[in-house]
Amino acid sequence: MPRPSLEGVTICLRLTSAALERAEHGSMLLAQRTGHSPSRAAWLRLLIDHSLKGKAIKQSCNKENLHKHWPQVQVNAAEMTRQTVRLEDHQRILLRKFECHVQALDWTLEIGRNEAALLLVELYADDLSTHLRTQP
């Protein structure tokens, strides 16, 4: 079944091979559930909504989790792959708010959109996969 076109902004994220593998796995689960073809971009949009929408951004990550997952997030840019994602405005805003929140947890770290997206994958990909497998 073809996916409908999506309004929004196209952004390019740089993701690690581990994050891409998780996105690929998640896209397969999402495809089974929706009947659409697998899409890492669709899974990333769902990840943003599932992990941040309707929740207080301050509860999305704490300083301990940031430091625990930082080694998986901080990777040489040459080791990352570009992933184009079309985000709706609310998703773009949620990702930006998360980025700002995480940066405020530790000003000694350089945290941008790519690091914020990678951190979301580290923190919430498993939860989203479980949700996709168990929810009707």
A tleap script that builds the chain and sets N, CA, C and O, in Angstrom:
source leaprc.protein.ff14SB
mol = sequence {
  NMET PRO ARG PRO SER LEU GLU GLY VAL THR
  ILE CYS LEU ARG LEU THR SER ALA ALA LEU
  GLU ARG ALA GLU HIE GLY SER MET LEU LEU
  ALA GLN ARG THR GLY HIE SER PRO SER ARG
  ALA ALA TRP LEU ARG LEU LEU ILE ASP HIE
  SER LEU LYS GLY LYS ALA ILE LYS GLN SER
  CYS ASN LYS GLU ASN LEU HIE LYS HIE TRP
  PRO GLN VAL GLN VAL ASN ALA ALA GLU MET
  THR ARG GLN THR VAL ARG LEU GLU ASP HIE
  GLN ARG ILE LEU LEU ARG LYS PHE GLU CYS
  HIE VAL GLN ALA LEU ASP TRP THR LEU GLU
  ILE GLY ARG ASN GLU ALA ALA LEU LEU LEU
  VAL GLU LEU TYR ALA ASP ASP LEU SER THR
  HIE LEU ARG THR GLN CPRO
}
set mol.1.N position { 0.854 -1.167 0.000 }
set mol.1.CA position { 0.000 0.000 0.000 }
set mol.1.C position { 0.910 1.243 0.000 }
set mol.1.O position { 1.813 1.335 0.832 }
set mol.2.N position { 0.692 2.179 -0.901 }
set mol.2.CA position { 1.553 3.368 -0.941 }
set mol.2.C position { 1.291 4.275 0.253 }
set mol.2.O position { 0.172 4.381 0.755 }
set mol.3.N position { 2.360 4.918 0.683 }
set mol.3.CA position { 2.260 5.853 1.791 }
set mol.3.C position { 1.788 7.204 1.275 }
set mol.3.O position { 2.218 7.619 0.199 }
set mol.4.N position { 0.924 7.905 1.994 }
set mol.4.CA position { 0.519 9.248 1.561 }
set mol.4.C position { 1.680 10.227 1.705 }
set mol.4.O position { 2.563 10.042 2.542 }
set mol.5.N position { 1.666 11.268 0.878 }
set mol.5.CA position { 2.726 12.273 0.993 }
set mol.5.C position { 2.591 12.981 2.330 }
set mol.5.O position { 1.507 13.040 2.911 }
set mol.6.N position { 3.700 13.515 2.807 }
set mol.6.CA position { 3.757 14.090 4.142 }
set mol.6.C position { 4.159 15.551 4.061 }
set mol.6.O position { 5.142 15.896 3.405 }
set mol.7.N position { 3.410 16.394 4.716 }
set mol.7.CA position { 3.762 17.803 4.828 }
set mol.7.C position { 4.888 17.925 5.833 }
set mol.7.O position { 4.988 17.105 6.745 }
set mol.8.N position { 5.731 18.922 5.689 }
set mol.8.CA position { 6.753 19.144 6.699 }
set mol.8.C position { 8.070 19.588 6.116 }
set mol.8.O position { 8.144 20.096 4.998 }
set mol.9.N position { 9.101 19.384 6.895 }
set mol.9.CA position { 10.443 19.825 6.568 }
set mol.9.C position { 11.332 18.598 6.421 }
set mol.9.O position { 11.272 17.675 7.233 }
set mol.10.N position { 12.151 18.596 5.387 }
set mol.10.CA position { 13.095 17.498 5.194 }
set mol.10.C position { 14.412 17.865 5.864 }
set mol.10.O position { 14.976 18.930 5.614 }
set mol.11.N position { 14.889 16.972 6.713 }
set mol.11.CA position { 16.176 17.182 7.366 }
set mol.11.C position { 17.063 15.976 7.089 }
set mol.11.O position { 16.579 14.904 6.727 }
set mol.12.N position { 18.338 16.160 7.260 }
set mol.12.CA position { 19.291 15.075 7.091 }
set mol.12.C position { 19.947 14.809 8.438 }
set mol.12.O position { 20.552 15.702 9.031 }
set mol.13.N position { 19.825 13.592 8.908 }
set mol.13.CA position { 20.461 13.188 10.157 }
set mol.13.C position { 21.651 12.300 9.831 }
set mol.13.O position { 21.637 11.578 8.834 }
set mol.14.N position { 22.661 12.349 10.653 }
set mol.14.CA position { 23.796 11.433 10.533 }
set mol.14.C position { 23.648 10.407 11.656 }
set mol.14.O position { 23.643 10.748 12.839 }
set mol.15.N position { 23.528 9.147 11.252 }
set mol.15.CA position { 23.302 8.071 12.210 }
set mol.15.C position { 24.433 7.045 12.147 }
set mol.15.O position { 25.034 6.824 11.096 }
set mol.16.N position { 24.704 6.434 13.278 }
set mol.16.CA position { 25.707 5.380 13.341 }
set mol.16.C position { 25.158 4.117 12.696 }
set mol.16.O position { 23.953 4.001 12.475 }
set mol.17.N position { 26.030 3.183 12.399 }
set mol.17.CA position { 25.577 1.917 11.818 }
set mol.17.C position { 24.665 1.175 12.798 }
set mol.17.O position { 23.708 0.524 12.380 }
set mol.18.N position { 24.956 1.269 14.090 }
set mol.18.CA position { 24.096 0.625 15.091 }
set mol.18.C position { 22.705 1.254 15.098 }
set mol.18.O position { 21.705 0.541 15.176 }
set mol.19.N position { 22.636 2.568 15.018 }
set mol.19.CA position { 21.340 3.255 14.990 }
set mol.19.C position { 20.582 2.912 13.712 }
set mol.19.O position { 19.364 2.732 13.745 }
set mol.20.N position { 21.287 2.821 12.593 }
set mol.20.CA position { 20.630 2.445 11.333 }
set mol.20.C position { 20.085 1.022 11.399 }
set mol.20.O position { 19.004 0.748 10.879 }
set mol.21.N position { 20.827 0.114 12.035 }
set mol.21.CA position { 20.338 -1.256 12.190 }
set mol.21.C position { 19.068 -1.289 13.027 }
set mol.21.O position { 18.123 -2.013 12.713 }
set mol.22.N position { 19.054 -0.504 14.088 }
set mol.22.CA position { 17.854 -0.450 14.937 }
set mol.22.C position { 16.687 0.158 14.165 }
set mol.22.O position { 15.550 -0.296 14.289 }
set mol.23.N position { 16.972 1.183 13.372 }
set mol.23.CA position { 15.924 1.808 12.555 }
set mol.23.C position { 15.411 0.833 11.498 }
set mol.23.O position { 14.212 0.781 11.226 }
set mol.24.N position { 16.313 0.066 10.907 }
set mol.24.CA position { 15.915 -0.930 9.906 }
set mol.24.C position { 15.015 -1.991 10.536 }
set mol.24.O position { 13.976 -2.344 9.978 }
set mol.25.N position { 15.418 -2.495 11.697 }
set mol.25.CA position { 14.610 -3.489 12.419 }
set mol.25.C position { 13.249 -2.892 12.776 }
set mol.25.O position { 12.212 -3.527 12.580 }
set mol.26.N position { 13.264 -1.676 13.296 }
set mol.26.CA position { 12.011 -1.024 13.660 }
set mol.26.C position { 11.119 -0.768 12.457 }
set mol.26.O position { 9.896 -0.867 12.554 }
set mol.27.N position { 11.729 -0.439 11.322 }
set mol.27.CA position { 10.929 -0.173 10.122 }
set mol.27.C position { 10.226 -1.437 9.639 }
set mol.27.O position { 9.125 -1.374 9.093 }
set mol.28.N position { 10.868 -2.583 9.843 }
set mol.28.CA position { 10.227 -3.851 9.476 }
set mol.28.C position { 9.027 -4.139 10.378 }
set mol.28.O position { 7.978 -4.578 9.907 }
set mol.29.N position { 9.190 -3.888 11.677 }
set mol.29.CA position { 8.070 -4.069 12.609 }
set mol.29.C position { 6.922 -3.128 12.268 }
set mol.29.O position { 5.756 -3.520 12.293 }
set mol.30.N position { 7.265 -1.883 11.949 }
set mol.30.CA position { 6.245 -0.895 11.594 }
set mol.30.C position { 5.538 -1.305 10.306 }
set mol.30.O position { 4.321 -1.161 10.197 }
set mol.31.N position { 6.286 -1.812 9.332 }
set mol.31.CA position { 5.694 -2.246 8.063 }
set mol.31.C position { 4.713 -3.395 8.274 }
set mol.31.O position { 3.652 -3.433 7.650 }
set mol.32.N position { 5.067 -4.335 9.155 }
set mol.32.CA position { 4.160 -5.445 9.452 }
set mol.32.C position { 2.860 -4.936 10.045 }
set mol.32.O position { 1.786 -5.479 9.787 }
set mol.33.N position { 2.974 -3.896 10.835 }
set mol.33.CA position { 1.789 -3.360 11.528 }
set mol.33.C position { 0.911 -2.517 10.607 }
set mol.33.O position { -0.315 -2.564 10.700 }
set mol.34.N position { 1.545 -1.737 9.708 }
set mol.34.CA position { 0.787 -0.795 8.878 }
set mol.34.C position { 0.445 -1.319 7.496 }
set mol.34.O position { -0.503 -0.846 6.869 }
set mol.35.N position { 1.219 -2.304 7.010 }
set mol.35.CA position { 1.007 -2.786 5.656 }
set mol.35.C position { 1.741 -1.958 4.616 }
set mol.35.O position { 1.663 -2.266 3.427 }
set mol.36.N position { 2.441 -0.930 5.023 }
set mol.36.CA position { 3.240 -0.113 4.113 }
set mol.36.C position { 4.614 -0.754 3.940 }
set mol.36.O position { 4.994 -1.653 4.690 }
set mol.37.N position { 5.345 -0.279 2.946 }
set mol.37.CA position { 6.717 -0.773 2.782 }
set mol.37.C position { 7.583 -0.228 3.920 }
set mol.37.O position { 7.288 0.834 4.468 }
set mol.38.N position { 8.646 -0.947 4.276 }
set mol.38.CA position { 9.517 -0.495 5.374 }
set mol.38.C position { 10.142 0.865 5.074 }
set mol.38.O position { 10.573 1.133 3.952 }
set mol.39.N position { 10.182 1.709 6.085 }
set mol.39.CA position { 10.757 3.038 5.940 }
set mol.39.C position { 11.426 3.444 7.248 }
set mol.39.O position { 10.772 3.584 8.282 }
set mol.40.N position { 12.751 3.630 7.182 }
set mol.40.CA position { 13.461 4.088 8.377 }
set mol.40.C position { 12.980 5.486 8.764 }
set mol.40.O position { 12.883 5.796 9.951 }
set mol.41.N position { 12.680 6.323 7.787 }
set mol.41.CA position { 12.205 7.680 8.074 }
set mol.41.C position { 10.871 7.637 8.823 }
set mol.41.O position { 10.672 8.382 9.783 }
set mol.42.N position { 9.966 6.772 8.389 }
set mol.42.CA position { 8.673 6.647 9.084 }
set mol.42.C position { 8.894 6.167 10.511 }
set mol.42.O position { 8.235 6.637 11.438 }
set mol.43.N position { 9.825 5.227 10.688 }
set mol.43.CA position { 10.121 4.739 12.036 }
set mol.43.C position { 10.713 5.854 12.895 }
set mol.43.O position { 10.359 5.972 14.068 }
set mol.44.N position { 11.595 6.666 12.345 }
set mol.44.CA position { 12.174 7.777 13.107 }
set mol.44.C position { 11.105 8.790 13.511 }
set mol.44.O position { 11.134 9.319 14.621 }
set mol.45.N position { 10.165 9.056 12.607 }
set mol.45.CA position { 9.060 9.955 12.969 }
set mol.45.C position { 8.246 9.370 14.122 }
set mol.45.O position { 7.891 10.073 15.068 }
set mol.46.N position { 7.958 8.066 14.026 }
set mol.46.CA position { 7.205 7.406 15.097 }
set mol.46.C position { 8.001 7.408 16.398 }
set mol.46.O position { 7.424 7.573 17.473 }
set mol.47.N position { 9.308 7.227 16.314 }
set mol.47.CA position { 10.157 7.260 17.509 }
set mol.47.C position { 10.047 8.610 18.209 }
set mol.47.O position { 9.926 8.665 19.432 }
set mol.48.N position { 10.088 9.680 17.454 }
set mol.48.CA position { 9.965 11.019 18.045 }
set mol.48.C position { 8.609 11.171 18.720 }
set mol.48.O position { 8.523 11.635 19.857 }
set mol.49.N position { 7.555 10.779 18.017 }
set mol.49.CA position { 6.216 10.889 18.607 }
set mol.49.C position { 6.064 9.995 19.833 }
set mol.49.O position { 5.549 10.427 20.864 }
set mol.50.N position { 6.510 8.755 19.716 }
set mol.50.CA position { 6.336 7.784 20.805 }
set mol.50.C position { 7.109 8.195 22.059 }
set mol.50.O position { 6.624 8.025 23.178 }
set mol.51.N position { 8.294 8.728 21.868 }
set mol.51.CA position { 9.148 9.012 23.027 }
set mol.51.C position { 8.962 10.411 23.598 }
set mol.51.O position { 9.279 10.640 24.765 }
set mol.52.N position { 8.455 11.357 22.801 }
set mol.52.CA position { 8.399 12.742 23.277 }
set mol.52.C position { 7.015 13.383 23.273 }
set mol.52.O position { 6.754 14.262 24.095 }
set mol.53.N position { 6.135 12.980 22.390 }
set mol.53.CA position { 4.834 13.640 22.269 }
set mol.53.C position { 3.969 13.363 23.496 }
set mol.53.O position { 3.819 12.217 23.920 }
set mol.54.N position { 3.415 14.408 24.047 }
set mol.54.CA position { 2.529 14.269 25.191 }
set mol.54.C position { 3.245 14.032 26.503 }
set mol.54.O position { 2.608 13.734 27.513 }
set mol.55.N position { 4.569 14.161 26.501 }
set mol.55.CA position { 5.346 13.969 27.729 }
set mol.55.C position { 6.118 15.240 28.028 }
set mol.55.O position { 6.398 16.036 27.131 }
set mol.56.N position { 6.452 15.421 29.267 }
set mol.56.CA position { 7.304 16.548 29.637 }
set mol.56.C position { 8.720 16.260 29.143 }
set mol.56.O position { 9.293 15.220 29.468 }
set mol.57.N position { 9.274 17.166 28.371 }
set mol.57.CA position { 10.612 16.982 27.815 }
set mol.57.C position { 11.629 16.727 28.930 }
set mol.57.O position { 12.571 15.956 28.744 }
set mol.58.N position { 11.446 17.365 30.077 }
set mol.58.CA position { 12.385 17.192 31.188 }
set mol.58.C position { 12.425 15.756 31.693 }
set mol.58.O position { 13.418 15.337 32.287 }
set mol.59.N position { 11.363 15.003 31.465 }
set mol.59.CA position { 11.324 13.612 31.898 }
set mol.59.C position { 11.900 12.657 30.859 }
set mol.59.O position { 12.038 11.464 31.127 }
set mol.60.N position { 12.237 13.164 29.681 }
set mol.60.CA position { 12.693 12.303 28.587 }
set mol.60.C position { 14.113 11.784 28.779 }
set mol.60.O position { 14.453 10.711 28.281 }
set mol.61.N position { 14.941 12.532 29.491 }
set mol.61.CA position { 16.326 12.111 29.702 }
set mol.61.C position { 16.873 12.842 30.919 }
set mol.61.O position { 16.591 14.021 31.131 }
set mol.62.N position { 17.655 12.132 31.711 }
set mol.62.CA position { 18.315 12.778 32.842 }
set mol.62.C position { 19.830 12.734 32.620 }
set mol.62.O position { 20.314 12.114 31.674 }
set mol.63.N position { 20.550 13.393 33.493 }
set mol.63.CA position { 22.000 13.509 33.330 }
set mol.63.C position { 22.691 12.144 33.365 }
set mol.63.O position { 23.650 11.916 32.627 }
set mol.64.N position { 22.215 11.247 34.209 }
set mol.64.CA position { 22.819 9.919 34.300 }
set mol.64.C position { 22.657 9.145 32.991 }
set mol.64.O position { 23.607 8.521 32.519 }
set mol.65.N position { 21.452 9.184 32.401 }
set mol.65.CA position { 21.221 8.497 31.129 }
set mol.65.C position { 22.042 9.120 30.005 }
set mol.65.O position { 22.564 8.412 29.144 }
set mol.66.N position { 22.153 10.429 30.018 }
set mol.66.CA position { 22.965 11.109 29.014 }
set mol.66.C position { 24.399 10.599 29.062 }
set mol.66.O position { 24.965 10.231 28.033 }
set mol.67.N position { 24.984 10.575 30.246 }
set mol.67.CA position { 26.372 10.143 30.387 }
set mol.67.C position { 26.531 8.645 30.117 }
set mol.67.O position { 27.558 8.216 29.591 }
set mol.68.N position { 25.528 7.855 30.472 }
set mol.68.CA position { 25.581 6.414 30.226 }
set mol.68.C position { 25.611 6.120 28.726 }
set mol.68.O position { 26.354 5.245 28.283 }
set mol.69.N position { 24.811 6.841 27.945 }
set mol.69.CA position { 24.676 6.570 26.516 }
set mol.69.C position { 25.564 7.444 25.640 }
set mol.69.O position { 25.609 7.255 24.425 }
set mol.70.N position { 26.269 8.393 26.239 }
set mol.70.CA position { 27.079 9.315 25.448 }
set mol.70.C position { 28.140 8.608 24.593 }
set mol.70.O position { 28.344 9.025 23.452 }
set mol.71.N position { 28.826 7.564 25.078 }
set mol.71.CA position { 29.821 6.901 24.226 }
set mol.71.C position { 29.241 6.351 22.915 }
set mol.71.O position { 29.940 6.335 21.901 }
set mol.72.N position { 27.976 5.900 22.915 }
set mol.72.CA position { 27.345 5.399 21.694 }
set mol.72.C position { 26.916 6.536 20.777 }
set mol.72.O position { 26.736 6.341 19.575 }
set mol.73.N position { 26.756 7.718 21.347 }
set mol.73.CA position { 26.286 8.880 20.588 }
set mol.73.C position { 27.451 9.650 19.973 }
set mol.73.O position { 27.358 10.133 18.845 }
set mol.74.N position { 28.523 9.759 20.705 }
set mol.74.CA position { 29.669 10.550 20.265 }
set mol.74.C position { 30.557 9.695 19.366 }
set mol.74.O position { 31.410 8.946 19.842 }
set mol.75.N position { 30.342 9.821 18.077 }
set mol.75.CA position { 31.068 9.036 17.091 }
set mol.75.C position { 31.620 9.979 16.042 }
set mol.75.O position { 31.021 11.015 15.752 }
set mol.76.N position { 32.752 9.626 15.476 }
set mol.76.CA position { 33.353 10.406 14.414 }
set mol.76.C position { 32.364 10.542 13.250 }
set mol.76.O position { 31.753 9.555 12.839 }
set mol.77.N position { 32.207 11.736 12.728 }
set mol.77.CA position { 31.256 11.985 11.648 }
set mol.77.C position { 31.535 11.119 10.419 }
set mol.77.O position { 30.612 10.783 9.677 }
set mol.78.N position { 32.784 10.761 10.201 }
set mol.78.CA position { 33.127 9.923 9.053 }
set mol.78.C position { 32.535 8.518 9.174 }
set mol.78.O position { 32.388 7.820 8.171 }
set mol.79.N position { 32.196 8.104 10.384 }
set mol.79.CA position { 31.637 6.774 10.619 }
set mol.79.C position { 30.115 6.764 10.576 }
set mol.79.O position { 29.494 5.743 10.871 }
set mol.80.N position { 29.510 7.886 10.214 }
set mol.80.CA position { 28.051 7.981 10.211 }
set mol.80.C position { 27.510 7.973 8.783 }
set mol.80.O position { 28.202 8.323 7.827 }
set mol.81.N position { 26.265 7.567 8.677 }
set mol.81.CA position { 25.564 7.528 7.394 }
set mol.81.C position { 24.423 8.524 7.433 }
set mol.81.O position { 23.740 8.669 8.447 }
set mol.82.N position { 24.227 9.201 6.326 }
set mol.82.CA position { 23.132 10.178 6.251 }
set mol.82.C position { 21.794 9.479 6.060 }
set mol.82.O position { 21.664 8.533 5.284 }
set mol.83.N position { 20.813 9.973 6.788 }
set mol.83.CA position { 19.438 9.489 6.672 }
set mol.83.C position { 18.536 10.704 6.511 }
set mol.83.O position { 18.458 11.547 7.404 }
set mol.84.N position { 17.863 10.792 5.384 }
set mol.84.CA position { 16.946 11.897 5.137 }
set mol.84.C position { 15.594 11.556 5.753 }
set mol.84.O position { 15.076 10.452 5.578 }
set mol.85.N position { 15.037 12.512 6.471 }
set mol.85.CA position { 13.754 12.314 7.152 }
set mol.85.C position { 12.896 13.547 6.927 }
set mol.85.O position { 13.362 14.676 7.082 }
set mol.86.N position { 11.650 13.326 6.563 }
set mol.86.CA position { 10.700 14.427 6.455 }
set mol.86.C position { 9.921 14.455 7.755 }
set mol.86.O position { 9.208 13.508 8.087 }
set mol.87.N position { 10.065 15.560 8.495 }
set mol.87.CA position { 9.395 15.706 9.786 }
set mol.87.C position { 8.254 16.701 9.683 }
set mol.87.O position { 8.369 17.733 9.022 }
set mol.88.N position { 7.163 16.383 10.336 }
set mol.88.CA position { 6.097 17.361 10.483 }
set mol.88.C position { 6.590 18.404 11.475 }
set mol.88.O position { 7.517 18.154 12.245 }
set mol.89.N position { 5.966 19.572 11.449 }
set mol.89.CA position { 6.438 20.662 12.304 }
set mol.89.C position { 6.491 20.276 13.776 }
set mol.89.O position { 7.453 20.612 14.467 }
set mol.90.N position { 5.467 19.571 14.266 }
set mol.90.CA position { 5.473 19.218 15.691 }
set mol.90.C position { 6.633 18.275 16.020 }
set mol.90.O position { 7.180 18.341 17.121 }
set mol.91.N position { 7.014 17.404 15.094 }
set mol.91.CA position { 8.132 16.491 15.332 }
set mol.91.C position { 9.459 17.242 15.320 }
set mol.91.O position { 10.338 16.973 16.139 }
set mol.92.N position { 9.600 18.177 14.396 }
set mol.92.CA position { 10.810 18.997 14.339 }
set mol.92.C position { 10.975 19.787 15.624 }
set mol.92.O position { 12.082 19.910 16.149 }
set mol.93.N position { 9.875 20.322 16.128 }
set mol.93.CA position { 9.907 21.110 17.362 }
set mol.93.C position { 10.234 20.212 18.559 }
set mol.93.O position { 11.031 20.593 19.416 }
set mol.94.N position { 9.626 19.027 18.623 }
set mol.94.CA position { 9.923 18.095 19.718 }
set mol.94.C position { 11.396 17.700 19.724 }
set mol.94.O position { 12.025 17.655 20.781 }
set mol.95.N position { 11.943 17.415 18.546 }
set mol.95.CA position { 13.354 17.041 18.468 }
set mol.95.C position { 14.235 18.201 18.917 }
set mol.95.O position { 15.225 17.991 19.620 }
set mol.96.N position { 13.889 19.404 18.524 }
set mol.96.CA position { 14.674 20.583 18.924 }
set mol.96.C position { 14.581 20.823 20.432 }
set mol.96.O position { 15.586 21.133 21.072 }
set mol.97.N position { 13.393 20.681 20.996 }
set mol.97.CA position { 13.229 20.841 22.447 }
set mol.97.C position { 14.043 19.791 23.199 }
set mol.97.O position { 14.668 20.088 24.218 }
set mol.98.N position { 14.029 18.558 22.684 }
set mol.98.CA position { 14.822 17.491 23.306 }
set mol.98.C position { 16.307 17.833 23.223 }
set mol.98.O position { 17.042 17.669 24.197 }
set mol.99.N position { 16.738 18.300 22.076 }
set mol.99.CA position { 18.141 18.700 21.900 }
set mol.99.C position { 18.530 19.773 22.916 }
set mol.99.O position { 19.580 19.672 23.551 }
set mol.100.N position { 17.699 20.789 23.071 }
set mol.100.CA position { 17.980 21.868 24.028 }
set mol.100.C position { 17.985 21.352 25.467 }
set mol.100.O position { 18.838 21.739 26.265 }
set mol.101.N position { 17.038 20.486 25.792 }
set mol.101.CA position { 16.971 19.920 27.141 }
set mol.101.C position { 18.233 19.126 27.457 }
set mol.101.O position { 18.828 19.288 28.522 }
set mol.102.N position { 18.636 18.272 26.528 }
set mol.102.CA position { 19.810 17.431 26.758 }
set mol.102.C position { 21.073 18.288 26.862 }
set mol.102.O position { 21.947 18.010 27.683 }
set mol.103.N position { 21.168 19.326 26.030 }
set mol.103.CA position { 22.323 20.209 26.109 }
set mol.103.C position { 22.396 20.875 27.475 }
set mol.103.O position { 23.480 21.022 28.040 }
set mol.104.N position { 21.250 21.277 28.004 }
set mol.104.CA position { 21.220 21.941 29.308 }
set mol.104.C position { 21.641 21.010 30.450 }
set mol.104.O position { 22.039 21.478 31.517 }
set mol.105.N position { 21.554 19.700 30.229 }
set mol.105.CA position { 21.987 18.753 31.257 }
set mol.105.C position { 23.497 18.774 31.450 }
set mol.105.O position { 23.991 18.532 32.551 }
set mol.106.N position { 24.229 19.063 30.375 }
set mol.106.CA position { 25.693 19.098 30.467 }
set mol.106.C position { 26.245 19.997 29.369 }
set mol.106.O position { 26.325 19.603 28.206 }
set mol.107.N position { 26.620 21.202 29.755 }
set mol.107.CA position { 27.113 22.184 28.790 }
set mol.107.C position { 28.516 21.875 28.305 }
set mol.107.O position { 28.998 22.534 27.384 }
set mol.108.N position { 29.187 20.896 28.893 }
set mol.108.CA position { 30.539 20.560 28.435 }
set mol.108.C position { 30.510 19.656 27.196 }
set mol.108.O position { 31.541 19.468 26.550 }
set mol.109.N position { 29.352 19.102 26.860 }
set mol.109.CA position { 29.208 18.248 25.684 }
set mol.109.C position { 28.641 19.060 24.524 }
set mol.109.O position { 27.795 19.932 24.723 }
set mol.110.N position { 29.108 18.772 23.317 }
set mol.110.CA position { 28.540 19.415 22.133 }
set mol.110.C position { 27.407 18.551 21.619 }
set mol.110.O position { 27.630 17.468 21.078 }
set mol.111.N position { 26.195 19.038 21.795 }
set mol.111.CA position { 25.018 18.267 21.419 }
set mol.111.C position { 24.245 19.044 20.365 }
set mol.111.O position { 23.811 20.173 20.589 }
set mol.112.N position { 24.088 18.414 19.222 }
set mol.112.CA position { 23.316 18.990 18.123 }
set mol.112.C position { 22.177 18.057 17.759 }
set mol.112.O position { 21.841 17.134 18.500 }
set mol.113.N position { 21.595 18.319 16.605 }
set mol.113.CA position { 20.451 17.525 16.151 }
set mol.113.C position { 20.827 16.047 15.974 }
set mol.113.O position { 20.055 15.163 16.345 }
set mol.114.N position { 22.012 15.780 15.408 }
set mol.114.CA position { 22.426 14.386 15.193 }
set mol.114.C position { 22.587 13.644 16.517 }
set mol.114.O position { 22.125 12.513 16.667 }
set mol.115.N position { 23.240 14.287 17.463 }
set mol.115.CA position { 23.437 13.656 18.772 }
set mol.115.C position { 22.102 13.444 19.480 }
set mol.115.O position { 21.897 12.419 20.130 }
set mol.116.N position { 21.202 14.404 19.354 }
set mol.116.CA position { 19.879 14.264 19.973 }
set mol.116.C position { 19.126 13.086 19.359 }
set mol.116.O position { 18.504 12.303 20.078 }
set mol.117.N position { 19.182 12.957 18.037 }
set mol.117.CA position { 18.496 11.849 17.374 }
set mol.117.C position { 19.111 10.511 17.784 }
set mol.117.O position { 18.391 9.548 18.047 }
set mol.118.N position { 20.437 10.455 17.836 }
set mol.118.CA position { 21.106 9.219 18.259 }
set mol.118.C position { 20.756 8.860 19.701 }
set mol.118.O position { 20.566 7.690 20.033 }
set mol.119.N position { 20.675 9.873 20.544 }
set mol.119.CA position { 20.313 9.623 21.937 }
set mol.119.C position { 18.881 9.095 22.043 }
set mol.119.O position { 18.608 8.204 22.848 }
set mol.120.N position { 17.973 9.635 21.241 }
set mol.120.CA position { 16.604 9.115 21.225 }
set mol.120.C position { 16.592 7.634 20.833 }
set mol.120.O position { 15.879 6.828 21.432 }
set mol.121.N position { 17.389 7.290 19.823 }
set mol.121.CA position { 17.464 5.885 19.401 }
set mol.121.C position { 17.986 5.028 20.549 }
set mol.121.O position { 17.431 3.968 20.840 }
set mol.122.N position { 19.045 5.484 21.196 }
set mol.122.CA position { 19.629 4.727 22.318 }
set mol.122.C position { 18.621 4.552 23.458 }
set mol.122.O position { 18.510 3.468 24.032 }
set mol.123.N position { 17.900 5.607 23.778 }
set mol.123.CA position { 17.006 5.581 24.938 }
set mol.123.C position { 15.679 4.879 24.674 }
set mol.123.O position { 15.152 4.207 25.561 }
set mol.124.N position { 15.128 5.024 23.462 }
set mol.124.CA position { 13.738 4.632 23.239 }
set mol.124.C position { 13.476 3.610 22.142 }
set mol.124.O position { 12.332 3.184 21.984 }
set mol.125.N position { 14.484 3.196 21.378 }
set mol.125.CA position { 14.236 2.256 20.276 }
set mol.125.C position { 13.689 0.920 20.782 }
set mol.125.O position { 12.757 0.373 20.194 }
set mol.126.N position { 14.254 0.399 21.852 }
set mol.126.CA position { 13.784 -0.887 22.377 }
set mol.126.C position { 12.350 -0.803 22.873 }
set mol.126.O position { 11.556 -1.722 22.667 }
set mol.127.N position { 12.022 0.305 23.528 }
set mol.127.CA position { 10.661 0.512 24.016 }
set mol.127.C position { 9.678 0.580 22.850 }
set mol.127.O position { 8.590 0.009 22.918 }
set mol.128.N position { 10.058 1.276 21.785 }
set mol.128.CA position { 9.188 1.374 20.621 }
set mol.128.C position { 9.030 0.015 19.943 }
set mol.128.O position { 7.933 -0.325 19.501 }
set mol.129.N position { 10.088 -0.754 19.854 }
set mol.129.CA position { 10.008 -2.087 19.252 }
set mol.129.C position { 9.057 -2.979 20.043 }
set mol.129.O position { 8.240 -3.698 19.467 }
set mol.130.N position { 9.170 -2.925 21.355 }
set mol.130.CA position { 8.250 -3.697 22.201 }
set mol.130.C position { 6.814 -3.242 21.980 }
set mol.130.O position { 5.906 -4.067 21.885 }
set mol.131.N position { 6.608 -1.946 21.899 }
set mol.131.CA position { 5.280 -1.397 21.662 }
set mol.131.C position { 4.723 -1.902 20.324 }
set mol.131.O position { 3.561 -2.298 20.245 }
set mol.132.N position { 5.548 -1.888 19.283 }
set mol.132.CA position { 5.092 -2.333 17.959 }
set mol.132.C position { 4.772 -3.824 17.948 }
set mol.132.O position { 3.846 -4.255 17.261 }
set mol.133.N position { 5.529 -4.610 18.703 }
set mol.133.CA position { 5.289 -6.056 18.740 }
set mol.133.C position { 4.057 -6.425 19.554 }
set mol.133.O position { 3.383 -7.406 19.240 }
set mol.134.N position { 3.753 -5.650 20.599 }
set mol.134.CA position { 2.717 -6.080 21.540 }
set mol.134.C position { 1.381 -5.361 21.396 }
set mol.134.O position { 0.355 -5.899 21.814 }
set mol.135.N position { 1.364 -4.185 20.830 }
set mol.135.CA position { 0.107 -3.446 20.715 }
set mol.135.C position { -0.673 -3.918 19.488 }
set mol.135.O position { -0.082 -4.180 18.440 }
set mol.136.N position { -1.993 -4.028 19.611 }
set mol.136.CA position { -2.810 -4.466 18.473 }
set mol.136.C position { -2.858 -3.417 17.370 }
set mol.136.O position { -3.504 -3.631 16.343 }
savepdb mol mol.pdb
quit
